Amino acid sequence: MMKKIIYLVSITWIMLLSSCSDVLDITPTDRYPDPLVWQDENLLKMFVNEQYSGICTKDNYYEIMFFGDDNFSKYNNGSCNLVRENILTADNVGSLSNILYVWDNSYKFIHNINVFFKNIEESSVNESVKKELIAEMKFIRAYIYAKLIWSYGGVPIIEEAYDINSDWSQVKRSSWDECVTYIVKNLDEAITDLPDKPSVRNRASGNAARALKSRVLLYDASILNNPSNDKQKWQKAAEAAAALFDKGYTLATDYQKMFLDVNCSEFIFTKEFNETYYSRLTFFLGTAGDNGRAWVAPSLNIVDAYETIDGEIPVTDSELGTVNPKSMYDPSDPYANRDPRFYASIYYNGSDFVNRKIETYIGGYDATNQDATMTGYYIRKFIEEDKGISETRHYTGPFPLFRLSEMYLNYAEAQYHLGNEDLARKYINKIRDREGVKMPPVTASGEELLNKIYHERMIELAFEGHRYFDVRRWKIAEKTETTHIMGHEIIKNNDGTFTYNRYKLTQDSRKNEWKDAFYRLPIAFSEIQKSNNSLEQNPGYEIN
């Protein structure tokens, strides 16, 4: 890996970056030698701008959803079957999408960031500009390291601006706690020097750093990383989430349209797009009847999880189809009386789509071509319906990386573990009681309340990339990742009614081959070899 990412500092650095973001209008026509970058404000900004791709790019930001049990990708996008079918090894992990397998890409950007810090102090650019760019780079560095530890646990912390002659044969992993301390230090420094909200769109801000800090500390306090249940970690997590509550954000009142609005009142930091730097997500997720690709579709598992309007989970076992007798659920009319977020997030058989009905029954308009959903459902969240579905269309809807609802959920979870159940219920119910949702309040206590917190997070943040990490940090993956991902075979009867048959979409290895090693990704075996075996492999992935 290290050989792949080493670049001579004397080699040119900046290429045409106008495709990376709308934050700069500068369009260089050639590459520039390294010394010039540090003395030219525009080039320096462009260099910093390039490093945001270390967080995500327009080509991979959505791919994290492939790996959760709330979705099913029939084309094995991002090699998600390695995770989905519990067949991941140190030899095949490099095949995963680099939104999850972040090792190589992350250290490439960390190298660039280290070069920046090696040179920035000698730069002659305006001190106020330099100060803000330094803070941005600390945020980006923190985000990249956060993604690394969420996937692998403790990783090497590298601050050397290495070159072709550097020796990486003795690189060592830092501990989880050392990495968290380093990440939080970078974020605290960024918060100090960045405005709460950026003066230029699509850039880091003090509030974005606060939001990342909240997630980092929540994960740090969770049982996977805090087996002794250190209450101080939960206290820090609670305080970090609460730091966003008085920053001017409010919960959105239209759960469907909010994901199309870059100015949504609860968005803290998003992946933004425009006509030049555009998204294709509507096409990739779109209904097959309109020539969408449906690369990933909602699982029946998450459809079952959306409550009925009486606040009850309708189906308690997706494999068996066990109906909760306390709910209003009617198996013959399965989409009636559901949480409004269900209708805003999922296209189901009979739902409205522009000027027609969705047809996912056998032989239906959305179930006949090769791209048709295998689950019986399509994602509606993020879909720009008014623009139609087309491979050539330039979509501009944002993708939330941090939003206020997540901060409320982070806070509720932390307060539960601190013994403050009233506060936990209060902040869950803020989400459930907002305009456009209005679901019954959660009144549970004890372990039932904890399960309600888990459930609310699954529903509220569906398809936003949290699920893969949540079930692991909670250490419930041994249950969720051994439950088959299910779909609906829908048959239209002669009288116009429908029959709904459940069937499994995953292989038996999902049921039988889980091991606790899967709570972390392995470091690729090739990386272990390149380090002269100084990198310690995660337990359970050793190759003898």
C-alpha positions in Angstrom: 0.0 0.0 0.0 2.7 2.5 1.0 4.5 2.1 -2.3 1.2 2.8 -4.1 0.7 6.1 -2.3 4.2 7.5 -2.2 4.7 10.6 -4.4 7.9 12.6 -4.8 7.3 16.0 -3.2 9.0 17.6 -6.2 6.5 16.1 -8.6 3.6 18.3 -9.7 0.5 18.4 -7.5 -2.5 20.2 -8.8 -4.7 19.1 -11.7 -7.9 20.4 -13.0 -10.2 20.3 -9.9 -13.3 22.2 -11.1 -15.1 18.8 -11.1 -14.5 18.3 -7.4 -16.7 21.1 -6.0 -18.4 24.3 -6.8 -16.4 26.2 -4.1 -13.8 27.5 -6.6 -14.0 28.9 -10.0 -10.3 28.6 -10.8 -9.6 26.4 -13.7 -5.9 25.6 -14.1 -4.9 24.4 -17.5 -1.8 22.5 -16.4 0.0 21.0 -13.4 2.0 23.2 -11.2 5.4 22.5 -9.5 5.2 22.0 -5.8 6.8 25.2 -4.6 4.3 27.4 -6.4 1.3 25.9 -4.7 2.4 27.2 -1.2 2.8 30.7 -2.4 -0.4 31.1 -4.4 -3.6 31.5 -2.5 -5.8 30.1 -5.3 -3.6 27.1 -5.9 -3.4 26.5 -2.2 -7.2 26.5 -1.9 -7.5 24.1 -4.8 -5.0 21.8 -3.1 -7.1 21.8 0.1 -10.2 21.4 -2.0 -8.9 18.2 -3.6 -8.5 16.6 -0.2 -12.2 16.6 0.5 -12.3 13.6 -1.8 -10.7 11.7 1.0 -14.1 11.9 2.8 -16.2 10.8 -0.2 -16.5 11.5 -3.9 -19.5 11.8 -6.2 -18.8 8.3 -7.4 -18.8 6.5 -4.1 -20.7 8.6 -1.5 -23.8 6.5 -1.8 -22.1 3.1 -1.9 -22.0 2.7 1.9 -25.7 1.8 1.7 -24.9 -1.4 -0.1 -23.6 -2.9 3.1 -26.5 -2.6 5.4 -29.3 -5.1 6.0 -31.8 -2.4 5.1 -31.0 -2.9 1.4 -30.2 -5.6 -1.1 -27.9 -5.1 -4.1 -28.6 -7.8 -6.7 -25.6 -6.9 -8.9 -23.1 -7.2 -6.0 -22.2 -3.6 -6.3 -19.0 -2.7 -4.4 -18.5 -6.5 -3.8 -21.0 -6.2 -1.0 -21.7 -9.9 -1.1 -18.4 -10.4 0.7 -20.0 -8.7 3.7 -23.6 -9.7 3.1 -22.8 -13.4 2.8 -20.2 -13.5 5.6 -17.3 -14.6 3.4 -14.9 -11.7 3.9 -11.2 -12.5 4.2 -7.9 -10.7 4.3 -7.3 -11.8 0.7 -10.6 -10.5 -0.8 -11.2 -7.4 1.3 -9.5 -5.2 -1.3 -12.4 -5.8 -3.7 -14.9 -3.9 -1.5 -15.9 -0.4 -2.5 -13.4 2.2 -1.2 -16.2 3.9 0.7 -15.8 1.0 3.2 -12.4 -0.4 2.3 -10.8 2.9 3.0 -7.2 1.8 3.7 -5.4 2.7 0.5 -7.4 5.7 -0.4 -7.2 7.2 3.1 -3.4 7.0 3.4 -3.0 8.6 0.0 -4.9 11.6 1.3 -3.2 11.5 4.7 0.1 11.8 2.7 -1.2 14.9 0.9 -2.3 16.4 4.2 1.1 15.8 5.7 2.7 17.5 2.8 0.4 20.5 3.4 1.4 20.7 7.0 5.1 20.4 6.2 4.9 23.4 3.9 2.1 25.7 5.1 3.9 27.5 7.8 6.4 28.9 5.2 3.6 30.0 2.9 3.3 33.7 2.2 -0.5 33.7 1.8 -2.6 35.9 4.0 -2.5 34.7 7.6 -6.3 34.6 8.0 -6.7 32.5 4.9 -3.9 30.2 6.0 -5.5 29.8 9.5 -8.8 28.7 8.0 -7.2 26.3 5.5 -5.2 24.7 8.3 -8.4 24.2 10.2 -10.1 22.7 7.2 -7.3 20.3 6.8 -7.5 19.3 10.4 -11.2 18.5 9.9 -10.5 16.5 6.8 -7.7 14.6 8.5 -10.0 13.8 11.5 -12.7 12.6 9.2 -10.4 10.3 7.3 -8.9 8.8 10.5 -12.5 8.4 11.8 -13.4 6.4 8.8 -10.3 4.3 9.2 -11.0 3.4 12.8 -14.7 2.7 12.2 -13.6 0.1 9.7 -10.5 -1.4 11.2 -10.1 -0.3 14.8 -6.8 1.3 15.8 -4.6 2.3 12.8 -1.2 3.8 12.2 -1.1 7.5 12.9 1.3 9.0 10.4 2.4 12.6 10.3 5.6 12.3 8.3 5.5 13.7 4.8 7.1 10.6 3.5 8.9 10.4 0.2 10.3 7.6 -2.1 13.1 6.9 0.4 10.9 6.5 3.5 11.0 3.2 5.2 7.6 1.8 6.1 8.6 -1.7 7.0 8.2 -1.0 10.7 4.9 0.9 10.7 2.8 0.1 13.8 -0.9 0.5 14.6 -1.9 3.0 17.3 -4.6 1.9 19.8 -8.2 2.7 19.4 -8.0 5.2 22.3 -4.9 6.8 20.9 -6.7 7.3 17.5 -9.8 8.8 19.2 -7.7 11.2 21.2 -5.8 12.3 18.0 -9.1 12.7 16.1 -10.8 14.8 18.8 -7.7 17.0 19.2 -7.8 17.8 15.5 -11.5 18.5 15.7 -11.3 20.7 18.7 -8.6 22.8 17.0 -10.7 23.0 13.8 -13.8 24.1 15.8 -11.7 26.9 17.3 -10.6 28.3 14.0 -13.6 27.6 11.6 -16.8 29.6 11.5 -19.9 27.8 12.7 -21.2 27.8 9.2 -18.9 28.1 6.2 -18.7 31.3 4.2 -18.4 29.1 1.0 -20.7 26.2 0.4 -19.5 22.6 0.6 -16.6 23.4 3.0 -15.9 22.4 6.5 -17.2 24.4 9.4 -17.1 24.5 13.1 -20.5 22.8 13.2 -19.5 20.1 10.8 -16.5 19.4 13.1 -18.8 19.3 16.1 -21.1 16.8 14.4 -18.2 14.6 13.4 -16.9 14.8 17.0 -20.4 13.7 18.2 -20.3 10.6 16.0 -16.7 9.8 16.9 -17.4 10.0 20.6 -20.7 8.0 20.3 -18.8 5.2 18.6 -16.1 5.4 21.2 -18.6 5.0 24.0 -20.4 2.0 22.3 -19.9 -1.5 23.6 -17.6 -2.6 20.7 -15.1 0.0 21.7 -16.0 0.4 25.3 -16.6 -3.0 26.8 -16.2 -1.8 30.3 -19.0 0.7 29.8 -16.9 3.7 30.9 -19.6 6.3 31.8 -17.1 9.2 31.1 -17.2 8.2 27.5 -20.9 8.4 27.4 -20.8 11.8 29.1 -18.4 13.1 26.5 -20.7 11.7 23.7 -23.8 13.4 25.2 -22.0 16.8 25.6 -20.7 16.6 22.0 -24.2 16.0 20.6 -25.7 18.7 22.7 -23.1 21.2 21.4 -25.2 21.4 18.1 -28.6 22.1 19.7 -28.2 25.9 19.9 -26.6 26.4 16.5 -29.7 27.4 14.6 -30.7 24.0 13.2 -34.4 22.8 13.3 -36.0 19.5 12.4 -37.4 19.5 8.8 -41.2 19.2 8.5 -41.4 17.4 5.2 -39.5 14.1 5.4 -39.6 13.4 1.7 -38.7 16.8 0.3 -36.0 17.5 2.9 -33.6 15.2 1.1 -33.9 17.2 -2.1 -33.3 20.6 -0.5 -29.7 21.7 0.0 -31.0 24.4 2.3 -32.8 21.9 4.6 -33.0 23.4 8.1 -31.5 20.3 9.8 -28.6 19.7 7.5 -25.2 20.3 9.2 -22.9 19.0 6.5 -23.8 17.4 3.2 -22.4 16.2 -0.1 -23.6 18.9 -2.5 -24.0 18.9 -6.2 -24.8 21.3 -9.1 -25.3 21.1 -12.8 -21.5 20.8 -13.4 -20.6 18.6 -10.5 -23.7 16.5 -10.6 -25.1 13.3 -9.0 -26.6 10.3 -10.8 -28.2 8.8 -7.7 -31.8 9.1 -9.0 -30.8 7.1 -12.0 -28.9 4.5 -10.0 -31.7 3.9 -7.5 -34.6 4.7 -9.9 -37.5 2.4 -10.7 -36.9 -0.1 -13.5 -40.2 0.8 -15.2 -38.7 4.2 -15.9 -35.3 2.8 -17.0 -33.7 3.3 -13.6 -31.0 0.8 -12.5 -32.2 0.0 -9.0 -28.7 -1.0 -8.0 -29.8 -1.2 -4.4 -33.4 -1.7 -3.2 -35.0 -1.7 0.3 -35.1 -5.1 1.9 -38.3 -6.5 3.2 -36.5 -6.5 6.6 -36.7 -2.7 6.8 -40.2 -2.6 5.3 -41.3 -4.8 8.1 -39.6 -2.5 10.6 -41.6 0.7 9.8 -44.2 0.9 12.6 -47.9 1.2 12.1 -49.4 4.5 13.2 -50.2 3.0 16.6 -46.5 2.9 17.3 -46.2 -0.9 17.0 -43.6 -2.8 14.9 -45.9 -4.8 12.5 -43.7 -7.8 11.8 -41.3 -9.1 14.4 -39.5 -11.8 12.4 -38.9 -11.0 8.7 -37.8 -14.6 7.9 -41.0 -16.1 9.2 -43.3 -13.1 8.7 -44.5 -13.2 12.3 -47.1 -10.5 12.7 -47.2 -8.5 15.9 -50.8 -9.1 17.2 -50.7 -5.7 19.0 -50.3 -3.8 15.8 -52.8 -2.6 13.3 -51.0 -4.5 10.5 -53.0 -6.3 7.9 -51.0 -8.8 5.9 -53.5 -8.6 3.0 -53.1 -4.8 3.0 -49.5 -4.4 4.2 -48.9 -0.8 3.4 -51.9 0.7 5.2 -51.5 2.8 8.3 -47.7 3.0 8.4 -45.2 5.5 9.8 -45.3 8.5 7.3 -41.5 8.0 6.9 -42.3 4.7 5.2 -44.2 6.5 2.4 -41.5 9.2 2.1 -38.7 6.7 1.9 -39.9 3.6 -0.1 -41.8 2.9 -3.3 -44.1 -0.1 -2.8 -46.6 -1.9 -5.0 -49.4 0.5 -5.6 -47.6 3.7 -4.4 -47.8 6.8 -6.4 -45.0 7.8 -8.8 -45.4 11.0 -10.8 -48.5 10.2 -12.9 -48.8 6.4 -12.4 -48.7 3.7 -9.8 -45.7 1.6 -9.0 -46.2 -2.0 -10.1 -43.8 -4.5 -8.5 -46.0 -7.6 -8.8 -44.9 -10.3 -11.2 -45.5 -9.0 -14.7 -45.9 -5.5 -13.4 -44.4 -2.4 -15.1 -41.6 -2.2 -12.5 -40.9 -5.9 -12.3 -40.2 -7.0 -15.9 -36.8 -6.0 -17.0 -33.3 -7.0 -15.9 -32.9 -4.1 -13.6 -36.1 -4.7 -11.7 -36.0 -4.9 -7.9 -35.7 -8.3 -6.4 -37.2 -7.2 -3.1 -40.5 -5.8 -4.3 -39.5 -2.3 -3.3 -37.5 0.7 -4.6 -35.9 3.6 -2.6 -37.8 6.8 -2.8 -35.6 8.8 -0.4 -33.2 11.0 -2.5 -35.2 10.5 -5.7 -35.7 13.7 -7.7 -39.1 12.7 -9.1 -39.7 16.1 -10.8 -36.7 15.5 -13.1 -37.6 12.1 -14.2 -35.2 9.1 -14.4 -32.6 9.4 -17.1 -29.0 8.2 -17.5 -28.0 11.6 -18.9 -29.8 13.9 -16.4 -27.8 16.0 -14.0 -29.2 15.6 -10.6 -28.4 18.0 -7.8 -30.0 16.7 -4.7 -27.7 16.7 -1.6 -26.7 13.7 0.5 -26.6 14.3 4.2 -23.4 13.5 6.0 -24.6 15.0 9.3 -28.0 16.3 10.3 -29.8 17.4 13.5 -31.8 14.2 13.8 -28.6 12.2 14.1 -27.5 14.5 16.9 -30.7 14.0 18.8 -30.4 10.2 18.4 -26.7 10.4 19.5 -27.8 12.3 22.5 -30.7 10.0 23.4 -28.4 7.0 23.2 -25.8 8.6 25.4 -28.3 9.7 28.0 -29.8 6.3 28.2 -26.4 4.8 29.1 -26.0 7.6 31.7 -29.2 6.5 33.3 -31.2 9.5 32.2 -34.1 7.7 30.5 -36.4 10.8 30.6 -33.9 12.7 28.5 -33.5 9.8 26.1 -37.2 9.6 25.6 -37.5 13.3 25.2 -35.1 13.5 22.3 -36.4 10.4 20.5 -39.9 11.9 20.7 -38.7 15.2 19.3 -38.0 13.3 16.1 -41.2 11.3 16.2 -43.4 14.2 17.1 -42.3 16.7 14.4 -44.6 17.9 11.7 -45.0 15.5 8.9 -44.3 12.5 11.1 -46.4 12.7 14.3 -45.8 9.1 15.5 -46.9 8.1 19.0 -44.3 8.9 21.8 -42.0 6.3 23.1 -42.8 5.5 26.7 -40.6 2.4 27.2 -38.0 2.1 29.9 -35.0 -0.2 30.5 -33.9 -2.6 27.8 -37.1 -2.0 25.9 -36.1 1.7 25.6 -32.7 0.8 24.4 -34.2 -1.3 21.6 -36.5 1.6 20.8 -33.5 3.8 20.4 -31.9 1.3 18.1 -35.1 1.0 16.1 -35.7 4.7 15.8 -32.1 5.1 14.4 -32.7 2.4 11.8 -35.9 4.1 10.6 -34.9 7.8 10.8 -31.5 7.3 9.2 -32.5 4.6 6.7 -30.3 4.4 3.6 -28.0 7.1 4.8 -25.1 4.8 5.5 -25.3 4.3 9.3 -26.7 0.8 9.5 -23.5 -1.1 8.7 -21.6 0.6 11.5 -24.5 0.8 14.0 -25.1 -2.9 14.2 -21.4 -3.5 14.8 -20.8 -0.9 17.4 -23.9 -2.2 19.3 -22.5 -5.7 18.9 -25.8 -7.0 17.6 -24.4 -7.9 14.2 -24.3 -11.6 15.2 -28.1 -11.4 15.1 -28.8 -8.9 12.3 -26.1 -10.3 10.0 -27.3 -13.9 10.4 -30.9 -13.0 9.5 -31.6 -13.5 5.8 -32.2 -10.4 3.8 -35.8 -11.0 2.6 -37.9 -9.9 -0.4 -41.5 -10.1 -1.4 -42.8 -12.0 -4.4 -46.0 -10.2 -5.2 -48.7 -11.9 -7.2 -51.7 -10.1 -8.7 -54.8 -12.2 -8.4 -57.7 -12.3 -10.9 -59.9 -10.2 -8.6 -57.3 -7.5 -8.4 -56.0 -8.3 -4.9 -52.4 -9.3 -4.2 -50.7 -12.2 -2.6 -47.4 -11.5 -0.8 -44.9 -14.3 -0.5 -41.7 -14.0 1.4 -38.5 -15.4 0.1 -34.8 -15.2 1.1 -32.3 -13.2 -1.1 -29.1 -14.3 0.7 -27.2 -17.5 0.8 -26.9 -20.0 3.6 -23.5 -18.7 4.5 -25.1 -15.5 5.9 -27.0 -17.8 8.3 -24.1 -20.1 9.1 -20.8 -18.5 8.6 -20.8 -15.4 10.9 -17.8 -14.9 13.1 -17.0 -12.1 15.5 -14.0 -11.1 13.4 -16.5 -9.5 11.1 -17.0 -6.7 13.6 -13.9 -5.2 12.0 -12.6 -5.3 8.5 -9.3 -7.2 8.0 -6.2 -5.3 6.8 -5.5 -6.7 3.3 -3.0 -9.5 3.5 -0.9 -7.7 0.9 -0.6 -4.7 3.2 0.6 -6.9 6.1 3.3 -8.3 3.7 4.4 -4.8 2.6 4.8 -3.7 6.2 7.3 -6.6 6.8 4.6 -8.0 9.1 4.9 -5.1 11.5 1.2 -4.3 11.0 -0.8 -6.5 13.3 -3.8 -8.2 11.6 -7.3 -7.9 13.2 -8.1 -11.1 15.2 -9.8 -13.9 13.2 -8.2 -12.9 9.9 -4.8 -14.3 10.3 -3.4 -16.4 7.5 -1.1 -19.2 8.6 
